[in-house]
Amino acid sequence: MESHPAPHISITYCTQCQWLLRAGWMAQELLSTFATDLAGVTLVPGTGGIFQVRYDDVLIWDRKIDGGFPDAKILKQRVRDRLDPARDLGHIDRAHTPAGTA
């Protein structure tokens, strides 16, 4: 089986908008879920309202295109879909069942 190098995630965030904490939280979420499957997550300062997430060189989230900030669930699913589409993300992949109906 051919081995591929682990992917790298970069999160570019707007320093003018003070989105460092949001970017850091997203990085933490990805690292806690994908730990050793990623080469790393880099935070990249930017300006002009930018908030983009790249999987290697592929844009997987853009605040302006996707209409806001990603939910951790959605971002993890987008990373998983590139990294290992067959991987079960546990409760993240389960449909929400309202309390008392399960």
A tleap script that builds the chain and sets N, CA, C and O, in Angstrom:
source leaprc.protein.ff14SB
mol = sequence {
  NMET GLU SER HIE PRO ALA PRO HIE ILE SER
  ILE THR TYR CYS THR GLN CYS GLN TRP LEU
  LEU ARG ALA GLY TRP MET ALA GLN GLU LEU
  LEU SER THR PHE ALA THR ASP LEU ALA GLY
  VAL THR LEU VAL PRO GLY THR GLY GLY ILE
  PHE GLN VAL ARG TYR ASP ASP VAL LEU ILE
  TRP ASP ARG LYS ILE ASP GLY GLY PHE PRO
  ASP ALA LYS ILE LEU LYS GLN ARG VAL ARG
  ASP ARG LEU ASP PRO ALA ARG ASP LEU GLY
  HIE ILE ASP ARG ALA HIE THR PRO ALA GLY
  THR CALA
}
set mol.1.N position { 0.844 -1.188 0.000 }
set mol.1.CA position { 0.000 0.000 0.000 }
set mol.1.C position { 0.884 1.243 0.000 }
set mol.1.O position { 1.822 1.349 0.789 }
set mol.2.N position { 0.576 2.170 -0.884 }
set mol.2.CA position { 1.378 3.388 -1.006 }
set mol.2.C position { 1.088 4.340 0.153 }
set mol.2.O position { -0.066 4.567 0.517 }
set mol.3.N position { 2.149 4.885 0.717 }
set mol.3.CA position { 2.002 5.817 1.830 }
set mol.3.C position { 2.123 7.247 1.320 }
set mol.3.O position { 3.025 7.569 0.546 }
set mol.4.N position { 1.206 8.098 1.761 }
set mol.4.CA position { 1.227 9.507 1.389 }
set mol.4.C position { 1.666 10.326 2.588 }
set mol.4.O position { 1.384 9.957 3.728 }
set mol.5.N position { 2.349 11.426 2.347 }
set mol.5.CA position { 2.720 12.284 3.482 }
set mol.5.C position { 1.468 12.827 4.166 }
set mol.5.O position { 0.443 13.060 3.525 }
set mol.6.N position { 1.569 13.019 5.458 }
set mol.6.CA position { 0.435 13.559 6.209 }
set mol.6.C position { 0.118 14.969 5.720 }
set mol.6.O position { 1.027 15.749 5.437 }
set mol.7.N position { -1.157 15.292 5.621 }
set mol.7.CA position { -1.547 16.620 5.151 }
set mol.7.C position { -1.281 17.699 6.197 }
set mol.7.O position { -1.154 17.422 7.390 }
set mol.8.N position { -1.204 18.905 5.724 }
set mol.8.CA position { -0.995 20.060 6.591 }
set mol.8.C position { -2.200 20.984 6.451 }
set mol.8.O position { -2.665 21.252 5.343 }
set mol.9.N position { -2.695 21.462 7.572 }
set mol.9.CA position { -3.816 22.400 7.580 }
set mol.9.C position { -3.280 23.789 7.899 }
set mol.9.O position { -2.457 23.943 8.801 }
set mol.10.N position { -3.736 24.795 7.174 }
set mol.10.CA position { -3.403 26.171 7.524 }
set mol.10.C position { -4.704 26.949 7.692 }
set mol.10.O position { -5.651 26.799 6.919 }
set mol.11.N position { -4.717 27.778 8.720 }
set mol.11.CA position { -5.877 28.621 8.992 }
set mol.11.C position { -5.404 30.068 8.934 }
set mol.11.O position { -4.633 30.515 9.784 }
set mol.12.N position { -5.871 30.792 7.929 }
set mol.12.CA position { -5.526 32.202 7.781 }
set mol.12.C position { -6.654 33.023 8.380 }
set mol.12.O position { -7.818 32.866 8.012 }
set mol.13.N position { -6.297 33.900 9.308 }
set mol.13.CA position { -7.291 34.666 10.058 }
set mol.13.C position { -6.946 36.151 10.012 }
set mol.13.O position { -5.787 36.521 9.828 }
set mol.14.N position { -7.948 36.989 10.177 }
set mol.14.CA position { -7.767 38.440 10.136 }
set mol.14.C position { -7.316 38.954 11.502 }
set mol.14.O position { -8.008 38.777 12.506 }
set mol.15.N position { -6.151 39.589 11.523 }
set mol.15.CA position { -5.653 40.175 12.769 }
set mol.15.C position { -6.421 41.439 13.123 }
set mol.15.O position { -6.605 41.741 14.303 }
set mol.16.N position { -6.873 42.182 12.112 }
set mol.16.CA position { -7.648 43.411 12.342 }
set mol.16.C position { -8.969 43.097 13.037 }
set mol.16.O position { -9.464 43.897 13.831 }
set mol.17.N position { -9.533 41.936 12.739 }
set mol.17.CA position { -10.815 41.514 13.300 }
set mol.17.C position { -10.636 40.764 14.621 }
set mol.17.O position { -11.610 40.419 15.291 }
set mol.18.N position { -9.387 40.522 14.980 }
set mol.18.CA position { -9.043 39.810 16.213 }
set mol.18.C position { -9.623 38.397 16.248 }
set mol.18.O position { -10.252 37.995 17.227 }
set mol.19.N position { -9.403 37.655 15.171 }
set mol.19.CA position { -9.925 36.296 15.062 }
set mol.19.C position { -8.899 35.230 15.434 }
set mol.19.O position { -9.092 34.056 15.118 }
set mol.20.N position { -7.819 35.615 16.095 }
set mol.20.CA position { -6.803 34.647 16.509 }
set mol.20.C position { -7.392 33.566 17.417 }
set mol.20.O position { -7.119 32.384 17.211 }
set mol.21.N position { -8.185 33.943 18.408 }
set mol.21.CA position { -8.743 32.932 19.322 }
set mol.21.C position { -9.641 31.949 18.592 }
set mol.21.O position { -9.618 30.752 18.879 }
set mol.22.N position { -10.428 32.446 17.652 }
set mol.22.CA position { -11.299 31.563 16.858 }
set mol.22.C position { -10.449 30.593 16.029 }
set mol.22.O position { -10.739 29.399 15.967 }
set mol.23.N position { -9.403 31.119 15.396 }
set mol.23.CA position { -8.514 30.275 14.589 }
set mol.23.C position { -7.817 29.251 15.471 }
set mol.23.O position { -7.683 28.089 15.088 }
set mol.24.N position { -7.373 29.672 16.644 }
set mol.24.CA position { -6.710 28.756 17.566 }
set mol.24.C position { -7.634 27.656 18.045 }
set mol.24.O position { -7.220 26.505 18.186 }
set mol.25.N position { -8.888 28.009 18.297 }
set mol.25.CA position { -9.865 27.013 18.724 }
set mol.25.C position { -10.110 25.994 17.616 }
set mol.25.O position { -10.193 24.795 17.880 }
set mol.26.N position { -10.226 26.476 16.366 }
set mol.26.CA position { -10.419 25.556 15.233 }
set mol.26.C position { -9.215 24.616 15.096 }
set mol.26.O position { -9.376 23.422 14.846 }
set mol.27.N position { -8.017 25.167 15.261 }
set mol.27.CA position { -6.806 24.344 15.188 }
set mol.27.C position { -6.834 23.273 16.281 }
set mol.27.O position { -6.513 22.112 16.029 }
set mol.28.N position { -7.216 23.666 17.482 }
set mol.28.CA position { -7.294 22.724 18.602 }
set mol.28.C position { -8.304 21.617 18.309 }
set mol.28.O position { -8.031 20.446 18.574 }
set mol.29.N position { -9.450 21.971 17.773 }
set mol.29.CA position { -10.473 20.981 17.434 }
set mol.29.C position { -9.947 19.975 16.410 }
set mol.29.O position { -10.147 18.769 16.559 }
set mol.30.N position { -9.275 20.474 15.371 }
set mol.30.CA position { -8.743 19.580 14.342 }
set mol.30.C position { -7.644 18.680 14.894 }
set mol.30.O position { -7.595 17.489 14.585 }
set mol.31.N position { -6.767 19.251 15.708 }
set mol.31.CA position { -5.683 18.450 16.286 }
set mol.31.C position { -6.215 17.413 17.275 }
set mol.31.O position { -5.679 16.308 17.359 }
set mol.32.N position { -7.243 17.752 18.009 }
set mol.32.CA position { -7.783 16.780 18.968 }
set mol.32.C position { -8.478 15.625 18.255 }
set mol.32.O position { -8.502 14.506 18.767 }
set mol.33.N position { -9.037 15.884 17.087 }
set mol.33.CA position { -9.728 14.834 16.337 }
set mol.33.C position { -8.785 14.022 15.457 }
set mol.33.O position { -8.915 12.801 15.372 }
set mol.34.N position { -7.833 14.691 14.799 }
set mol.34.CA position { -7.003 14.007 13.812 }
set mol.34.C position { -5.561 13.786 14.258 }
set mol.34.O position { -4.787 13.145 13.546 }
set mol.35.N position { -5.194 14.303 15.416 }
set mol.35.CA position { -3.895 14.116 16.075 }
set mol.35.C position { -2.748 13.721 15.144 }
set mol.35.O position { -2.189 14.574 14.455 }
set mol.36.N position { -2.403 12.467 15.119 }
set mol.36.CA position { -1.221 12.000 14.394 }
set mol.36.C position { -1.441 11.845 12.889 }
set mol.36.O position { -0.501 11.531 12.160 }
set mol.37.N position { -2.669 12.061 12.415 }
set mol.37.CA position { -2.937 11.948 10.979 }
set mol.37.C position { -2.574 13.217 10.213 }
set mol.37.O position { -2.532 13.213 8.983 }
set mol.38.N position { -2.314 14.295 10.937 }
set mol.38.CA position { -1.948 15.559 10.311 }
set mol.38.C position { -0.473 15.861 10.535 }
set mol.38.O position { 0.082 15.529 11.582 }
set mol.39.N position { 0.159 16.492 9.551 }
set mol.39.CA position { 1.544 16.936 9.719 }
set mol.39.C position { 1.601 18.127 10.659 }
set mol.39.O position { 2.618 18.372 11.308 }
set mol.40.N position { 0.497 18.868 10.727 }
set mol.40.CA position { 0.432 20.022 11.609 }
set mol.40.C position { -0.663 20.966 11.187 }
set mol.40.O position { -1.265 20.826 10.122 }
set mol.41.N position { -0.906 21.931 12.048 }
set mol.41.CA position { -1.864 23.002 11.764 }
set mol.41.C position { -1.131 24.309 12.016 }
set mol.41.O position { -0.549 24.513 13.082 }
set mol.42.N position { -1.164 25.187 11.028 }
set mol.42.CA position { -0.480 26.468 11.121 }
set mol.42.C position { -1.496 27.602 11.116 }
set mol.42.O position { -2.443 27.605 10.329 }
set mol.43.N position { -1.284 28.560 12.005 }
set mol.43.CA position { -2.099 29.770 12.024 }
set mol.43.C position { -1.350 30.850 11.252 }
set mol.43.O position { -0.185 31.133 11.532 }
set mol.44.N position { -2.033 31.450 10.274 }
set mol.44.CA position { -1.403 32.429 9.391 }
set mol.44.C position { -2.116 33.765 9.540 }
set mol.44.O position { -3.288 33.874 9.178 }
set mol.45.N position { -1.437 34.790 10.066 }
set mol.45.CA position { -2.089 36.088 10.202 }
set mol.45.C position { -2.355 36.742 8.844 }
set mol.45.O position { -1.538 36.665 7.927 }
set mol.46.N position { -3.505 37.377 8.744 }
set mol.46.CA position { -3.872 38.085 7.524 }
set mol.46.C position { -4.660 39.331 7.888 }
set mol.46.O position { -4.764 39.683 9.063 }
set mol.47.N position { -5.215 39.998 6.884 }
set mol.47.CA position { -6.007 41.209 7.093 }
set mol.47.C position { -7.205 41.198 6.152 }
set mol.47.O position { -7.350 40.298 5.324 }
set mol.48.N position { -8.057 42.201 6.289 }
set mol.48.CA position { -9.161 42.368 5.341 }
set mol.48.C position { -10.327 41.424 5.550 }
set mol.48.O position { -11.068 41.146 4.607 }
set mol.49.N position { -10.510 40.922 6.766 }
set mol.49.CA position { -11.652 40.054 7.038 }
set mol.49.C position { -11.479 38.618 6.575 }
set mol.49.O position { -12.461 37.887 6.442 }
set mol.50.N position { -10.245 38.207 6.329 }
set mol.50.CA position { -9.989 36.852 5.843 }
set mol.50.C position { -10.139 35.816 6.953 }
set mol.50.O position { -9.704 36.028 8.085 }
set mol.51.N position { -10.760 34.695 6.607 }
set mol.51.CA position { -10.760 33.506 7.448 }
set mol.51.C position { -10.882 32.327 6.500 }
set mol.51.O position { -11.972 31.999 6.032 }
set mol.52.N position { -9.748 31.694 6.223 }
set mol.52.CA position { -9.696 30.588 5.274 }
set mol.52.C position { -9.000 29.394 5.906 }
set mol.52.O position { -8.070 29.536 6.699 }
set mol.53.N position { -9.480 28.208 5.529 }
set mol.53.CA position { -8.858 26.973 5.979 }
set mol.53.C position { -8.440 26.196 4.739 }
set mol.53.O position { -9.237 25.970 3.828 }
set mol.54.N position { -7.178 25.793 4.723 }
set mol.54.CA position { -6.652 25.016 3.597 }
set mol.54.C position { -6.170 23.658 4.065 }
set mol.54.O position { -5.548 23.526 5.119 }
set mol.55.N position { -6.465 22.663 3.268 }
set mol.55.CA position { -5.978 21.298 3.451 }
set mol.55.C position { -4.882 21.144 2.414 }
set mol.55.O position { -5.165 21.070 1.218 }
set mol.56.N position { -3.644 21.097 2.856 }
set mol.56.CA position { -2.496 21.251 1.964 }
set mol.56.C position { -2.724 22.562 1.205 }
set mol.56.O position { -2.797 23.618 1.834 }
set mol.57.N position { -2.837 22.528 -0.108 }
set mol.57.CA position { -3.044 23.772 -0.844 }
set mol.57.C position { -4.484 23.962 -1.317 }
set mol.57.O position { -4.777 24.873 -2.091 }
set mol.58.N position { -5.377 23.095 -0.845 }
set mol.58.CA position { -6.768 23.141 -1.292 }
set mol.58.C position { -7.618 23.912 -0.283 }
set mol.58.O position { -7.639 23.584 0.904 }
set mol.59.N position { -8.313 24.932 -0.762 }
set mol.59.CA position { -9.193 25.728 0.083 }
set mol.59.C position { -10.420 24.895 0.439 }
set mol.59.O position { -11.164 24.474 -0.447 }
set mol.60.N position { -10.637 24.652 1.754 }
set mol.60.CA position { -11.813 23.877 2.162 }
set mol.60.C position { -12.829 24.728 2.931 }
set mol.60.O position { -13.949 24.284 3.181 }
set mol.61.N position { -12.436 25.948 3.303 }
set mol.61.CA position { -13.400 26.878 3.914 }
set mol.61.C position { -12.940 28.301 3.659 }
set mol.61.O position { -11.763 28.624 3.823 }
set mol.62.N position { -13.863 29.138 3.262 }
set mol.62.CA position { -13.602 30.558 3.087 }
set mol.62.C position { -14.796 31.310 3.655 }
set mol.62.O position { -15.926 31.120 3.205 }
set mol.63.N position { -14.549 32.156 4.635 }
set mol.63.CA position { -15.625 32.888 5.300 }
set mol.63.C position { -16.500 33.646 4.306 }
set mol.63.O position { -17.722 33.680 4.456 }
set mol.64.N position { -15.891 34.248 3.304 }
set mol.64.CA position { -16.651 35.061 2.349 }
set mol.64.C position { -17.457 34.197 1.380 }
set mol.64.O position { -18.569 34.568 1.003 }
set mol.65.N position { -16.918 33.067 0.979 }
set mol.65.CA position { -17.615 32.174 0.044 }
set mol.65.C position { -18.665 31.338 0.773 }
set mol.65.O position { -19.795 31.195 0.307 }
set mol.66.N position { -18.272 30.783 1.932 }
set mol.66.CA position { -19.146 29.856 2.658 }
set mol.66.C position { -20.124 30.554 3.600 }
set mol.66.O position { -20.961 29.899 4.222 }
set mol.67.N position { -20.023 31.868 3.707 }
set mol.67.CA position { -20.996 32.616 4.478 }
set mol.67.C position { -20.805 32.564 5.981 }
set mol.67.O position { -21.726 32.212 6.717 }
set mol.68.N position { -19.628 32.909 6.434 }
set mol.68.CA position { -19.380 32.961 7.870 }
set mol.68.C position { -18.287 32.005 8.299 }
set mol.68.O position { -17.445 31.585 7.506 }
set mol.69.N position { -18.329 31.679 9.570 }
set mol.69.CA position { -17.311 30.799 10.136 }
set mol.69.C position { -17.803 29.367 10.148 }
set mol.69.O position { -19.002 29.118 10.274 }
set mol.70.N position { -16.874 28.415 10.015 }
set mol.70.CA position { -17.294 27.014 10.033 }
set mol.70.C position { -17.651 26.567 11.439 }
set mol.70.O position { -17.026 26.983 12.415 }
set mol.71.N position { -18.651 25.725 11.530 }
set mol.71.CA position { -18.932 25.006 12.749 }
set mol.71.C position { -17.841 23.934 12.858 }
set mol.71.O position { -17.412 23.395 11.837 }
set mol.72.N position { -17.392 23.622 14.057 }
set mol.72.CA position { -16.333 22.612 14.213 }
set mol.72.C position { -16.730 21.303 13.541 }
set mol.72.O position { -15.891 20.640 12.931 }
set mol.73.N position { -17.997 20.926 13.647 }
set mol.73.CA position { -18.487 19.681 13.040 }
set mol.73.C position { -18.273 19.687 11.525 }
set mol.73.O position { -17.756 18.723 10.961 }
set mol.74.N position { -18.673 20.773 10.878 }
set mol.74.CA position { -18.547 20.874 9.424 }
set mol.74.C position { -17.081 20.854 9.008 }
set mol.74.O position { -16.717 20.173 8.050 }
set mol.75.N position { -16.243 21.593 9.718 }
set mol.75.CA position { -14.820 21.637 9.381 }
set mol.75.C position { -14.185 20.257 9.531 }
set mol.75.O position { -13.416 19.832 8.668 }
set mol.76.N position { -14.497 19.565 10.606 }
set mol.76.CA position { -13.955 18.216 10.808 }
set mol.76.C position { -14.421 17.273 9.708 }
set mol.76.O position { -13.646 16.431 9.254 }
set mol.77.N position { -15.672 17.394 9.270 }
set mol.77.CA position { -16.173 16.544 8.191 }
set mol.77.C position { -15.455 16.838 6.882 }
set mol.77.O position { -15.153 15.920 6.119 }
set mol.78.N position { -15.181 18.111 6.617 }
set mol.78.CA position { -14.473 18.460 5.373 }
set mol.78.C position { -13.038 17.934 5.384 }
set mol.78.O position { -12.538 17.475 4.357 }
set mol.79.N position { -12.381 17.996 6.529 }
set mol.79.CA position { -11.031 17.438 6.632 }
set mol.79.C position { -11.092 15.920 6.489 }
set mol.79.O position { -10.307 15.336 5.743 }
set mol.80.N position { -12.011 15.286 7.192 }
set mol.80.CA position { -12.163 13.829 7.108 }
set mol.80.C position { -12.437 13.375 5.681 }
set mol.80.O position { -11.875 12.378 5.229 }
set mol.81.N position { -13.301 14.101 4.962 }
set mol.81.CA position { -13.667 13.710 3.606 }
set mol.81.C position { -12.462 13.683 2.673 }
set mol.81.O position { -12.468 12.943 1.689 }
set mol.82.N position { -11.435 14.468 2.956 }
set mol.82.CA position { -10.207 14.457 2.159 }
set mol.82.C position { -9.207 13.451 2.703 }
set mol.82.O position { -8.530 12.763 1.938 }
set mol.83.N position { -9.114 13.368 4.016 }
set mol.83.CA position { -8.118 12.531 4.676 }
set mol.83.C position { -8.467 11.049 4.611 }
set mol.83.O position { -7.634 10.225 4.233 }
set mol.84.N position { -9.702 10.713 4.980 }
set mol.84.CA position { -10.132 9.317 5.079 }
set mol.84.C position { -11.661 9.280 5.043 }
set mol.84.O position { -12.301 9.230 6.094 }
set mol.85.N position { -12.258 9.305 3.830 }
set mol.85.CA position { -13.711 9.404 3.708 }
set mol.85.C position { -14.482 8.310 4.435 }
set mol.85.O position { -15.644 8.515 4.786 }
set mol.86.N position { -13.873 7.166 4.667 }
set mol.86.CA position { -14.571 6.060 5.336 }
set mol.86.C position { -14.553 6.191 6.856 }
set mol.86.O position { -15.246 5.444 7.546 }
set mol.87.N position { -13.776 7.125 7.383 }
set mol.87.CA position { -13.649 7.273 8.843 }
set mol.87.C position { -14.957 7.743 9.465 }
set mol.87.O position { -15.612 8.662 8.973 }
set mol.88.N position { -15.313 7.089 10.554 }
set mol.88.CA position { -16.491 7.495 11.332 }
set mol.88.C position { -16.028 8.496 12.381 }
set mol.88.O position { -15.112 8.212 13.154 }
set mol.89.N position { -16.648 9.644 12.409 }
set mol.89.CA position { -16.296 10.665 13.389 }
set mol.89.C position { -17.157 10.563 14.650 }
set mol.89.O position { -17.240 11.511 15.430 }
set mol.90.N position { -17.780 9.431 14.838 }
set mol.90.CA position { -18.568 9.222 16.048 }
set mol.90.C position { -19.797 10.105 16.099 }
set mol.90.O position { -20.544 10.204 15.126 }
set mol.91.N position { -20.001 10.746 17.240 }
set mol.91.CA position { -21.215 11.545 17.438 }
set mol.91.C position { -21.353 12.691 16.441 }
set mol.91.O position { -22.461 13.170 16.198 }
set mol.92.N position { -20.249 13.130 15.868 }
set mol.92.CA position { -20.305 14.223 14.888 }
set mol.92.C position { -21.082 13.803 13.642 }
set mol.92.O position { -21.758 14.622 13.019 }
set mol.93.N position { -20.982 12.514 13.280 }
set mol.93.CA position { -21.656 12.024 12.082 }
set mol.93.C position { -23.099 11.582 12.333 }
set mol.93.O position { -23.829 11.294 11.385 }
set mol.94.N position { -23.504 11.528 13.569 }
set mol.94.CA position { -24.848 11.070 13.884 }
set mol.94.C position { -25.846 12.225 13.717 }
set mol.94.O position { -25.552 13.373 14.049 }
set mol.95.N position { -26.997 11.898 13.208 }
set mol.95.CA position { -28.047 12.910 13.083 }
set mol.95.C position { -28.523 13.296 14.478 }
set mol.95.O position { -28.593 12.461 15.380 }
set mol.96.N position { -28.845 14.567 14.636 }
set mol.96.CA position { -29.339 15.050 15.927 }
set mol.96.C position { -30.742 14.491 16.175 }
set mol.96.O position { -31.630 14.603 15.330 }
set mol.97.N position { -30.920 13.893 17.345 }
set mol.97.CA position { -32.224 13.381 17.744 }
set mol.97.C position { -32.710 14.225 18.908 }
set mol.97.O position { -32.049 14.275 19.946 }
set mol.98.N position { -33.854 14.894 18.762 }
set mol.98.CA position { -34.359 15.714 19.864 }
set mol.98.C position { -34.538 14.889 21.138 }
set mol.98.O position { -34.882 13.709 21.072 }
set mol.99.N position { -34.307 15.502 22.282 }
set mol.99.CA position { -34.427 14.819 23.563 }
set mol.99.C position { -35.806 14.202 23.723 }
set mol.99.O position { -36.822 14.824 23.413 }
set mol.100.N position { -35.824 12.964 24.213 }
set mol.100.CA position { -37.077 12.282 24.465 }
set mol.100.C position { -37.653 11.538 23.297 }
set mol.100.O position { -38.710 10.920 23.426 }
set mol.101.N position { -36.971 11.575 22.113 }
set mol.101.CA position { -37.511 10.883 20.939 }
set mol.101.C position { -36.688 9.681 20.545 }
set mol.101.O position { -37.049 8.963 19.613 }
set mol.102.N position { -35.584 9.448 21.240 }
set mol.102.CA position { -34.707 8.340 20.877 }
set mol.102.C position { -35.237 7.026 21.403 }
set mol.102.O position { -34.621 5.982 21.188 }
savepdb mol mol.pdb
quit
